[in-house]
Amino acid sequence: MTADVQLIFSEDINDKDLPLVKFIHPSGRVGLARRRGAPLPGFDVWPLEVIEGFLNHQFEVIVPYFPISTTQAPHYALEEGAVLPWVEFDSGTSPSSQTNGAFGAVTKVKIHPAHHGSHTGSVGFLSALRRTD
């Protein structure tokens, strides 16, 4: 495990690089790469189940931060599998009350205080767009 941690440090991998993606070398070996980059050396020696475990569990440590603005309604493209920082209300009930619109559903959510930039509260709105194939 120490060698794996040293490998991450030697490749200068940090939070901004996550999520890493699977890379299949021409030889067929599986490794890891930055989203828009070459494969990271050394990771192709990890067993496939370790790479897949890393790819699945990395989202547990890269919860998004929302710099909330009072002047605009920003849109965020989130990675598939992203852990969202929604929390429950004090009553213990679900934090959502959903409203359907023409193109999707809008849900009121309470965002964990460590994951938003508002100093006045932590309520936001989540809009899930409906596919219109």
Secondary structure, DSSP 4 states (H G I P E B T S, - for coil): -HHHHHHHHHTT--GGGPSPEEEE-TTS-EEEE-TTSPBPTTGGGS-HHHHHHHHHHGGGG----B---SS------PPTTPPP-EE--TTSS-S--EEE-SSEEEEEEEEPGGGB--SS--EEEEEEEPP--
